[in-house]
Amino acid sequence: MMIRPHRYHPLWLAYILHRLSGLALAIFLPIHFYVLSLALTSPKDLDGFLHWADRPLVKAAEFGLVFLLAVHFFGGLRLMAFELLTWTKDQKTWAAASVAFAFMVAGGFLLRAI
């Protein structure tokens, strides 16, 4: 088996996190549109869904969703910075900072939801 040391680099992990968050958001989006359509087509079903969504486990899942959205957003900004700015050794720090900031945004959302 061939060892690939670049896959242990923090920026490789940032790349993987950006791809996986994008995939998770792409899976979530049709479900979100379906639930929004319930407001127009079946308000009773929407009320039932909103009642179900008020559970603590769903609130925790919403935290995860907001975290994925923030990670994807800040990861995209990081990628645009790679394209526009010159390479520096601080790129790993910026990648870690983008994940930390995404966690803070998602945590703030969770605290407001509880």
N, CA, C and O atoms as a GROMACS GRO file, in nm:
protein
  456
    1MET      N    1   0.084  -0.117   0.000
    1MET     CA    2   0.000   0.000   0.000
    1MET      C    3   0.089   0.125   0.000
    1MET      O    4   0.186   0.134   0.076
    2MET      N    5   0.055   0.218  -0.086
    2MET     CA    6   0.134   0.339  -0.100
    2MET      C    7   0.096   0.442   0.006
    2MET      O    8  -0.022   0.472   0.025
    3ILE      N    9   0.196   0.497   0.075
    3ILE     CA   10   0.171   0.598   0.176
    3ILE      C   11   0.159   0.734   0.107
    3ILE      O   12   0.243   0.771   0.026
    4ARG      N   13   0.055   0.806   0.141
    4ARG     CA   14   0.031   0.938   0.083
    4ARG      C   15   0.036   1.041   0.194
    4ARG      O   16  -0.066   1.072   0.255
    5PRO      N   17   0.155   1.096   0.222
    5PRO     CA   18   0.167   1.189   0.335
    5PRO      C   19   0.087   1.317   0.318
    5PRO      O   20   0.052   1.381   0.418
    6HIS      N   21   0.056   1.356   0.195
    6HIS     CA   22  -0.021   1.479   0.178
    6HIS      C   23  -0.161   1.467   0.236
    6HIS      O   24  -0.225   1.568   0.265
    7ARG      N   25  -0.208   1.346   0.252
    7ARG     CA   26  -0.343   1.327   0.306
    7ARG      C   27  -0.350   1.347   0.456
    7ARG      O   28  -0.459   1.346   0.514
    8TYR      N   29  -0.238   1.364   0.521
    8TYR     CA   30  -0.236   1.392   0.664
    8TYR      C   31  -0.211   1.541   0.690
    8TYR      O   32  -0.201   1.583   0.805
    9HIS      N   33  -0.201   1.617   0.586
    9HIS     CA   34  -0.179   1.761   0.598
    9HIS      C   35  -0.310   1.828   0.640
    9HIS      O   36  -0.416   1.789   0.591
   10PRO      N   37  -0.306   1.927   0.729
   10PRO     CA   38  -0.431   1.993   0.773
   10PRO      C   39  -0.513   2.052   0.659
   10PRO      O   40  -0.636   2.054   0.666
   11LEU      N   41  -0.448   2.100   0.554
   11LEU     CA   42  -0.525   2.156   0.442
   11LEU      C   43  -0.596   2.048   0.362
   11LEU      O   44  -0.700   2.075   0.301
   12TRP      N   45  -0.542   1.926   0.362
   12TRP     CA   46  -0.613   1.814   0.299
   12TRP      C   47  -0.740   1.786   0.378
   12TRP      O   48  -0.846   1.762   0.320
   13LEU      N   49  -0.730   1.789   0.510
   13LEU     CA   50  -0.848   1.766   0.593
   13LEU      C   51  -0.950   1.879   0.574
   13LEU      O   52  -1.071   1.854   0.576
   14ALA      N   53  -0.903   2.001   0.557
   14ALA     CA   54  -0.996   2.112   0.529
   14ALA      C   55  -1.067   2.090   0.395
   14ALA      O   56  -1.186   2.119   0.382
   15TYR      N   57  -0.994   2.039   0.297
   15TYR     CA   58  -1.053   2.008   0.167
   15TYR      C   59  -1.163   1.902   0.182
   15TYR      O   60  -1.272   1.917   0.127
   16ILE      N   61  -1.133   1.795   0.256
   16ILE     CA   62  -1.230   1.687   0.275
   16ILE      C   63  -1.352   1.739   0.350
   16ILE      O   64  -1.465   1.706   0.314
   17LEU      N   65  -1.331   1.820   0.454
   17LEU     CA   66  -1.443   1.876   0.529
   17LEU      C   67  -1.530   1.964   0.440
   17LEU      O   68  -1.653   1.962   0.451
   18HIS      N   69  -1.468   2.041   0.352
   18HIS     CA   70  -1.544   2.126   0.261
   18HIS      C   71  -1.628   2.041   0.165
   18HIS      O   72  -1.744   2.073   0.139
   19ARG      N   73  -1.569   1.935   0.112
   19ARG     CA   74  -1.643   1.847   0.020
   19ARG      C   75  -1.759   1.776   0.089
   19ARG      O   76  -1.869   1.769   0.036
   20LEU      N   77  -1.733   1.723   0.209
   20LEU     CA   78  -1.837   1.650   0.281
   20LEU      C   79  -1.950   1.743   0.326
   20LEU      O   80  -2.067   1.704   0.322
   21SER      N   81  -1.915   1.864   0.369
   21SER     CA   82  -2.021   1.957   0.408
   21SER      C   83  -2.106   1.996   0.288
   21SER      O   84  -2.227   2.012   0.300
   22GLY      N   85  -2.043   2.012   0.172
   22GLY     CA   86  -2.119   2.042   0.051
   22GLY      C   87  -2.212   1.928   0.013
   22GLY      O   88  -2.326   1.952  -0.029
   23LEU      N   89  -2.165   1.806   0.027
   23LEU     CA   90  -2.249   1.689  -0.003
   23LEU      C   91  -2.367   1.682   0.093
   23LEU      O   92  -2.480   1.657   0.051
   24ALA      N   93  -2.341   1.703   0.222
   24ALA     CA   94  -2.450   1.698   0.321
   24ALA      C   95  -2.553   1.807   0.295
   24ALA      O   96  -2.673   1.784   0.310
   25LEU      N   97  -2.507   1.925   0.257
   25LEU     CA   98  -2.600   2.034   0.227
   25LEU      C   99  -2.681   2.004   0.101
   25LEU      O  100  -2.799   2.039   0.092
   26ALA      N  101  -2.618   1.940   0.004
   26ALA     CA  102  -2.690   1.904  -0.119
   26ALA      C  103  -2.797   1.799  -0.092
   26ALA      O  104  -2.901   1.798  -0.158
   27ILE      N  105  -2.773   1.712   0.003
   27ILE     CA  106  -2.875   1.613   0.041
   27ILE      C  107  -2.988   1.681   0.119
   27ILE      O  108  -3.104   1.645   0.102
   28PHE      N  109  -2.953   1.778   0.204
   28PHE     CA  110  -3.053   1.846   0.286
   28PHE      C  111  -3.145   1.937   0.204
   28PHE      O  112  -3.263   1.950   0.237
   29LEU      N  113  -3.094   1.999   0.102
   29LEU     CA  114  -3.169   2.102   0.030
   29LEU      C  115  -3.303   2.055  -0.026
   29LEU      O  116  -3.402   2.126  -0.008
   30PRO      N  117  -3.313   1.940  -0.093
   30PRO     CA  118  -3.446   1.897  -0.141
   30PRO      C  119  -3.545   1.872  -0.027
   30PRO      O  120  -3.664   1.898  -0.042
   31ILE      N  121  -3.495   1.822   0.086
   31ILE     CA  122  -3.583   1.800   0.202
   31ILE      C  123  -3.636   1.935   0.252
   31ILE      O  124  -3.753   1.948   0.286
   32HIS      N  125  -3.548   2.032   0.256
   32HIS     CA  126  -3.586   2.166   0.300
   32HIS      C  127  -3.693   2.226   0.208
   32HIS      O  128  -3.790   2.284   0.255
   33PHE      N  129  -3.674   2.211   0.078
   33PHE     CA  130  -3.774   2.263  -0.017
   33PHE      C  131  -3.907   2.191  -0.003
   33PHE      O  132  -4.013   2.252  -0.018
   34TYR      N  133  -3.903   2.061   0.026
   34TYR     CA  134  -4.028   1.987   0.046
   34TYR      C  135  -4.103   2.041   0.166
   34TYR      O  136  -4.224   2.062   0.160
   35VAL      N  137  -4.031   2.062   0.276
   35VAL     CA  138  -4.096   2.114   0.397
   35VAL      C  139  -4.151   2.254   0.372
   35VAL      O  140  -4.260   2.286   0.418
   36LEU      N  141  -4.078   2.337   0.299
   36LEU     CA  142  -4.131   2.469   0.265
   36LEU      C  143  -4.257   2.459   0.180
   36LEU      O  144  -4.348   2.541   0.194
   37SER      N  145  -4.262   2.362   0.092
   37SER     CA  146  -4.381   2.347   0.007
   37SER      C  147  -4.504   2.306   0.088
   37SER      O  148  -4.617   2.329   0.045
   38LEU      N  149  -4.482   2.245   0.205
   38LEU     CA  150  -4.596   2.208   0.288
   38LEU      C  151  -4.674   2.331   0.335
   38LEU      O  152  -4.794   2.321   0.362
   39ALA      N  153  -4.609   2.445   0.344
   39ALA     CA  154  -4.678   2.568   0.385
   39ALA      C  155  -4.785   2.605   0.284
   39ALA      O  156  -4.888   2.662   0.320
   40LEU      N  157  -4.762   2.574   0.158
   40LEU     CA  158  -4.858   2.607   0.052
   40LEU      C  159  -4.958   2.496   0.026
   40LEU      O  160  -5.075   2.522  -0.004
   41THR      N  161  -4.913   2.371   0.037
   41THR     CA  162  -4.998   2.259  -0.004
   41THR      C  163  -5.072   2.191   0.111
   41THR      O  164  -5.183   2.143   0.092
   42SER      N  165  -5.010   2.188   0.229
   42SER     CA  166  -5.071   2.115   0.340
   42SER      C  167  -5.029   2.176   0.474
   42SER      O  168  -4.937   2.126   0.538
   43PRO      N  169  -5.094   2.282   0.515
   43PRO     CA  170  -5.056   2.348   0.641
   43PRO      C  171  -5.065   2.258   0.764
   43PRO      O  172  -4.986   2.274   0.858
   44LYS      N  173  -5.159   2.162   0.765
   44LYS     CA  174  -5.169   2.070   0.879
   44LYS      C  175  -5.043   1.984   0.890
   44LYS      O  176  -4.992   1.962   1.000
   45ASP      N  177  -4.995   1.936   0.777
   45ASP     CA  178  -4.873   1.855   0.778
   45ASP      C  179  -4.753   1.939   0.821
   45ASP      O  180  -4.663   1.890   0.890
   46LEU      N  181  -4.751   2.066   0.780
   46LEU     CA  182  -4.643   2.155   0.821
   46LEU      C  183  -4.647   2.176   0.972
   46LEU      O  184  -4.542   2.176   1.037
   47ASP      N  185  -4.767   2.195   1.030
   47ASP     CA  186  -4.778   2.210   1.175
   47ASP      C  187  -4.728   2.086   1.248
   47ASP      O  188  -4.661   2.096   1.350
   48GLY      N  189  -4.762   1.969   1.194
   48GLY     CA  190  -4.713   1.845   1.253
   48GLY      C  191  -4.561   1.835   1.246
   48GLY      O  192  -4.496   1.791   1.341
   49PHE      N  193  -4.505   1.876   1.134
   49PHE     CA  194  -4.360   1.873   1.120
   49PHE      C  195  -4.294   1.971   1.217
   49PHE      O  196  -4.193   1.939   1.280
   50LEU      N  197  -4.351   2.091   1.229
   50LEU     CA  198  -4.294   2.191   1.320
   50LEU      C  199  -4.303   2.144   1.465
   50LEU      O  200  -4.213   2.172   1.545
   51HIS      N  201  -4.410   2.074   1.499
   51HIS     CA  202  -4.420   2.018   1.634
   51HIS      C  203  -4.312   1.913   1.655
   51HIS      O  204  -4.249   1.909   1.761
   52TRP      N  205  -4.290   1.829   1.557
   52TRP     CA  206  -4.184   1.727   1.565
   52TRP      C  207  -4.046   1.793   1.573
   52TRP      O  208  -3.959   1.745   1.646
   53ALA      N  209  -4.027   1.901   1.500
   53ALA     CA  210  -3.896   1.968   1.495
   53ALA      C  211  -3.863   2.042   1.624
   53ALA      O  212  -3.750   2.090   1.639
   54ASP      N  213  -3.956   2.052   1.716
   54ASP     CA  214  -3.931   2.122   1.842
   54ASP      C  215  -3.862   2.032   1.945
   54ASP      O  216  -3.840   2.076   2.058
   55ARG      N  217  -3.827   1.910   1.909
   55ARG     CA  218  -3.760   1.817   2.000
   55ARG      C  219  -3.612   1.851   2.014
   55ARG      O  220  -3.551   1.906   1.922
   56PRO      N  221  -3.555   1.819   2.131
   56PRO     CA  222  -3.413   1.852   2.155
   56PRO      C  223  -3.317   1.785   2.057
   56PRO      O  224  -3.217   1.845   2.018
   57LEU      N  225  -3.345   1.663   2.017
   57LEU     CA  226  -3.256   1.595   1.922
   57LEU      C  227  -3.255   1.665   1.786
   57LEU      O  228  -3.152   1.673   1.720
   58VAL      N  229  -3.371   1.715   1.746
   58VAL     CA  230  -3.379   1.789   1.619
   58VAL      C  231  -3.304   1.922   1.632
   58VAL      O  232  -3.240   1.966   1.537
   59LYS      N  233  -3.312   1.984   1.748
   59LYS     CA  234  -3.237   2.109   1.770
   59LYS      C  235  -3.087   2.083   1.760
   59LYS      O  236  -3.012   2.164   1.704
   60ALA      N  237  -3.043   1.969   1.813
   60ALA     CA  238  -2.900   1.933   1.802
   60ALA      C  239  -2.863   1.908   1.656
   60ALA      O  240  -2.754   1.945   1.612
   61ALA      N  241  -2.953   1.847   1.580
   61ALA     CA  242  -2.928   1.824   1.437
   61ALA      C  243  -2.922   1.958   1.363
   61ALA      O  244  -2.845   1.973   1.269
   62GLU      N  245  -3.004   2.053   1.405
   62GLU     CA  246  -2.999   2.187   1.344
   62GLU      C  247  -2.864   2.252   1.370
   62GLU      O  248  -2.810   2.321   1.283
   63PHE      N  249  -2.809   2.231   1.490
   63PHE     CA  250  -2.674   2.280   1.519
   63PHE      C  251  -2.576   2.221   1.418
   63PHE      O  252  -2.492   2.293   1.363
   64GLY      N  253  -2.585   2.091   1.394
   64GLY     CA  254  -2.497   2.027   1.296
   64GLY      C  255  -2.515   2.084   1.157
   64GLY      O  256  -2.418   2.102   1.084
   65LEU      N  257  -2.637   2.111   1.120
   65LEU     CA  258  -2.664   2.167   0.988
   65LEU      C  259  -2.606   2.308   0.974
   65LEU      O  260  -2.544   2.340   0.872
   66VAL      N  261  -2.625   2.390   1.075
   66VAL     CA  262  -2.569   2.525   1.070
   66VAL      C  263  -2.416   2.518   1.070
   66VAL      O  264  -2.350   2.598   1.003
   67PHE      N  265  -2.360   2.424   1.146
   67PHE     CA  266  -2.215   2.406   1.146
   67PHE      C  267  -2.166   2.368   1.007
   67PHE      O  268  -2.067   2.423   0.959
   68LEU      N  269  -2.234   2.275   0.941
   68LEU     CA  270  -2.194   2.236   0.805
   68LEU      C  271  -2.205   2.354   0.709
   68LEU      O  272  -2.118   2.374   0.624
   69LEU      N  273  -2.310   2.432   0.722
   69LEU     CA  274  -2.327   2.549   0.636
   69LEU      C  275  -2.214   2.650   0.659
   69LEU      O  276  -2.159   2.703   0.563
   70ALA      N  277  -2.181   2.675   0.785
   70ALA     CA  278  -2.074   2.771   0.815
   70ALA      C  279  -1.938   2.718   0.770
   70ALA      O  280  -1.857   2.793   0.716
   71VAL      N  281  -1.914   2.588   0.791
   71VAL     CA  282  -1.787   2.528   0.746
   71VAL      C  283  -1.776   2.540   0.595
   71VAL      O  284  -1.669   2.575   0.543
   72HIS      N  285  -1.883   2.513   0.525
   72HIS     CA  286  -1.879   2.519   0.379
   72HIS      C  287  -1.857   2.664   0.332
   72HIS      O  288  -1.782   2.688   0.238
   73PHE      N  289  -1.924   2.757   0.398
   73PHE     CA  290  -1.909   2.898   0.362
   73PHE      C  291  -1.766   2.945   0.384
   73PHE      O  292  -1.705   3.002   0.294
   74PHE      N  293  -1.713   2.921   0.503
   74PHE     CA  294  -1.578   2.969   0.533
   74PHE      C  295  -1.472   2.890   0.457
   74PHE      O  296  -1.366   2.943   0.424
   75GLY      N  297  -1.501   2.762   0.429
   75GLY     CA  298  -1.409   2.686   0.344
   75GLY      C  299  -1.405   2.742   0.203
   75GLY      O  300  -1.300   2.745   0.140
   76GLY      N  301  -1.519   2.786   0.153
   76GLY     CA  302  -1.523   2.850   0.022
   76GLY      C  303  -1.446   2.981   0.020
   76GLY      O  304  -1.376   3.011  -0.077
   77LEU      N  305  -1.459   3.059   0.127
   77LEU     CA  306  -1.379   3.182   0.137
   77LEU      C  307  -1.230   3.150   0.140
   77LEU      O  308  -1.149   3.221   0.080
   78ARG      N  309  -1.194   3.043   0.210
   78ARG     CA  310  -1.054   3.001   0.215
   78ARG      C  311  -1.003   2.964   0.076
   78ARG      O  312  -0.892   3.001   0.038
   79LEU      N  313  -1.086   2.893   0.001
   79LEU     CA  314  -1.045   2.855  -0.135
   79LEU      C  315  -1.031   2.977  -0.226
   79LEU      O  316  -0.939   2.984  -0.307
   80MET      N  317  -1.121   3.074  -0.211
   80MET     CA  318  -1.108   3.195  -0.291
   80MET      C  319  -0.982   3.271  -0.253
   80MET      O  320  -0.918   3.332  -0.339
   81ALA      N  321  -0.946   3.269  -0.125
   81ALA     CA  322  -0.823   3.334  -0.082
   81ALA      C  323  -0.702   3.265  -0.145
   81ALA      O  324  -0.605   3.332  -0.181
   82PHE      N  325  -0.706   3.133  -0.157
   82PHE     CA  326  -0.596   3.061  -0.223
   82PHE      C  327  -0.579   3.106  -0.367
   82PHE      O  328  -0.467   3.119  -0.417
   83GLU      N  329  -0.692   3.131  -0.432
   83GLU     CA  330  -0.686   3.171  -0.572
   83GLU      C  331  -0.634   3.314  -0.588
   83GLU      O  332  -0.564   3.344  -0.685
   84LEU      N  333  -0.666   3.401  -0.495
   84LEU     CA  334  -0.637   3.542  -0.512
   84LEU      C  335  -0.511   3.590  -0.440
   84LEU      O  336  -0.450   3.690  -0.480
   85LEU      N  337  -0.472   3.522  -0.334
   85LEU     CA  338  -0.360   3.567  -0.253
   85LEU      C  339  -0.238   3.478  -0.274
   85LEU      O  340  -0.249   3.365  -0.322
   86THR      N  341  -0.122   3.529  -0.238
   86THR     CA  342  -0.001   3.448  -0.248
   86THR      C  343   0.004   3.350  -0.132
   86THR      O  344  -0.053   3.374  -0.026
   87TRP      N  345   0.074   3.238  -0.152
   87TRP     CA  346   0.083   3.133  -0.052
   87TRP      C  347   0.171   3.177   0.064
   87TRP      O  348   0.278   3.234   0.045
   88THR      N  349   0.124   3.150   0.185
   88THR     CA  350   0.202   3.177   0.305
   88THR      C  351   0.194   3.055   0.396
   88THR      O  352   0.112   2.966   0.375
   89LYS      N  353   0.277   3.053   0.496
   89LYS     CA  354   0.275   2.942   0.591
   89LYS      C  355   0.156   2.951   0.686
   89LYS      O  356   0.128   2.856   0.759
   90ASP      N  357   0.087   3.062   0.685
   90ASP     CA  358  -0.027   3.080   0.774
   90ASP      C  359  -0.156   3.018   0.720
   90ASP      O  360  -0.261   3.029   0.783
   91GLN      N  361  -0.150   2.952   0.605
   91GLN     CA  362  -0.272   2.895   0.546
   91GLN      C  363  -0.336   2.791   0.640
   91GLN      O  364  -0.458   2.784   0.648
   92LYS      N  365  -0.254   2.711   0.710
   92LYS     CA  366  -0.308   2.613   0.803
   92LYS      C  367  -0.381   2.682   0.917
   92LYS      O  368  -0.486   2.636   0.962
   93THR      N  369  -0.327   2.794   0.962
   93THR     CA  370  -0.391   2.869   1.070
   93THR      C  371  -0.526   2.922   1.024
   93THR      O  372  -0.623   2.918   1.099
   94TRP      N  373  -0.531   2.973   0.902
   94TRP     CA  374  -0.658   3.025   0.850
   94TRP      C  375  -0.761   2.914   0.832
   94TRP      O  376  -0.880   2.936   0.855
   95ALA      N  377  -0.715   2.795   0.793
   95ALA     CA  378  -0.808   2.682   0.779
   95ALA      C  379  -0.865   2.644   0.915
   95ALA      O  380  -0.985   2.620   0.927
   96ALA      N  381  -0.780   2.637   1.017
   96ALA     CA  382  -0.827   2.605   1.152
   96ALA      C  383  -0.918   2.715   1.205
   96ALA      O  384  -1.018   2.687   1.271
   97ALA      N  385  -0.885   2.839   1.177
   97ALA     CA  386  -0.967   2.951   1.222
   97ALA      C  387  -1.105   2.948   1.157
   97ALA      O  388  -1.204   2.982   1.221
   98SER      N  389  -1.112   2.907   1.031
   98SER     CA  390  -1.243   2.902   0.964
   98SER      C  391  -1.331   2.795   1.027
   98SER      O  392  -1.452   2.815   1.040
   99VAL      N  393  -1.273   2.681   1.066
   99VAL     CA  394  -1.352   2.577   1.133
   99VAL      C  395  -1.396   2.625   1.271
   99VAL      O  396  -1.510   2.603   1.312
  100ALA      N  397  -1.305   2.691   1.344
  100ALA     CA  398  -1.340   2.743   1.477
  100ALA      C  399  -1.450   2.848   1.468
  100ALA      O  400  -1.542   2.848   1.549
  101PHE      N  401  -1.441   2.937   1.370
  101PHE     CA  402  -1.543   3.039   1.355
  101PHE      C  403  -1.677   2.976   1.315
  101PHE      O  404  -1.782   3.021   1.361
  102ALA      N  405  -1.674   2.874   1.232
  102ALA     CA  406  -1.797   2.803   1.194
  102ALA      C  407  -1.861   2.740   1.317
  102ALA      O  408  -1.983   2.741   1.332
  103PHE      N  409  -1.778   2.684   1.405
  103PHE     CA  410  -1.830   2.625   1.528
  103PHE      C  411  -1.894   2.732   1.616
  103PHE      O  412  -1.997   2.707   1.678
  104MET      N  413  -1.834   2.849   1.623
  104MET     CA  414  -1.890   2.957   1.704
  104MET      C  415  -2.023   3.004   1.646
  104MET      O  416  -2.117   3.030   1.722
  105VAL      N  417  -2.034   3.014   1.515
  105VAL     CA  418  -2.160   3.054   1.452
  105VAL      C  419  -2.269   2.952   1.481
  105VAL      O  420  -2.381   2.987   1.518
  106ALA      N  421  -2.235   2.823   1.465
  106ALA     CA  422  -2.333   2.718   1.490
  106ALA      C  423  -2.370   2.712   1.638
  106ALA      O  424  -2.486   2.688   1.672
  107GLY      N  425  -2.273   2.733   1.726
  107GLY     CA  426  -2.302   2.735   1.869
  107GLY      C  427  -2.394   2.848   1.907
  107GLY      O  428  -2.484   2.831   1.990
  108GLY      N  429  -2.375   2.965   1.847
  108GLY     CA  430  -2.464   3.077   1.871
  108GLY      C  431  -2.605   3.046   1.825
  108GLY      O  432  -2.702   3.082   1.892
  109PHE      N  433  -2.617   2.979   1.712
  109PHE     CA  434  -2.750   2.939   1.664
  109PHE      C  435  -2.815   2.842   1.761
  109PHE      O  436  -2.934   2.853   1.789
  110LEU      N  437  -2.737   2.746   1.811
  110LEU     CA  438  -2.793   2.648   1.904
  110LEU      C  439  -2.839   2.714   2.033
  110LEU      O  440  -2.944   2.680   2.086
  111LEU      N  441  -2.761   2.809   2.084
  111LEU     CA  442  -2.800   2.877   2.208
  111LEU      C  443  -2.928   2.958   2.189
  111LEU      O  444  -3.008   2.970   2.282
  112ARG      N  445  -2.949   3.014   2.072
  112ARG     CA  446  -3.074   3.086   2.046
  112ARG      C  447  -3.191   2.991   2.028
  112ARG      O  448  -3.305   3.027   2.059
  113ALA      N  449  -3.165   2.870   1.978
  113ALA     CA  450  -3.273   2.775   1.952
  113ALA      C  451  -3.323   2.705   2.078
  113ALA      O  452  -3.436   2.657   2.082
  114ILE      N  453  -3.240   2.701   2.180
  114ILE     CA  454  -3.280   2.628   2.301
  114ILE      C  455  -3.371   2.713   2.386
  114ILE      O  456  -3.415   2.668   2.492
   0.00000   0.00000   0.00000
